[in-house]
Every structure is written in C-alpha cells, then in structure tokens.
Amino acid sequence: MRYQQFFNCALCLPLPETIFDMAAQLRATHTSLKTPDALHLACAQHHQCHALWTNDDRLINITHDLSINVIDKYK
C-alpha cells in the first residue's frame, strides 16, 4: 500500500538521449559504478535534482553531497 502511494505522488522524469550519453561517461570514469546506478545519477544530474536517494555506498562516494543513504538515515 505505501509502495503504491509513493509512486502515485512521484514525479516521472523524461530520459532523453543525453542522459544515456552522460551515464556512459560516468561508467567510463567510475569503473565501480554499475549501469543502473550510472543512469540514476545521470538522470539526477541532468534534471538538477537536489537529492539522490540510494542505499549504495559506491554511489554516495561518487556523488558526495547529492546522495542520501535512505537506509542509514532511518536506522
């Protein structure tokens, strides 16, 4: 129920081709970054998001202040 409520109020952002190019560059620069994470980060950067929710420390180490570890935050 809460899962569905979240997606009912979430904003879906478009994924233009430039995001895929950015993700490829991120993967080339940060070899520990997996493709889904690179897409997640590229989308956040492209749309100038204020926060990137994750529980992946690799992503947090790459993005620094942009990422918020949603698991650690609520322990």
Residue pairs with C-beta under 8 A, 6 or more apart in sequence:
13 43
13 47
15 39
15 43
16 46
18 46
19 39
19 42
19 43
19 46
20 39
20 42
22 42
22 45
22 46
23 35
23 38
23 39
23 41
23 42
24 38
26 33
26 38
26 41
26 42
26 62
27 33
27 35
27 38
30 38
30 62
32 58
33 41
33 58
33 59
33 62
37 54
37 56
37 58
37 59
40 52
40 54
40 59
41 52
41 59
41 62
41 63
43 49
44 52
44 66
45 66
49 66
51 66
51 67
51 68
52 59
52 63
52 66
52 67
52 68
53 67
53 68
53 70
54 60
54 67
54 68
54 69
54 70
55 69
55 70
55 71
55 72
57 69
59 67
60 67
60 69
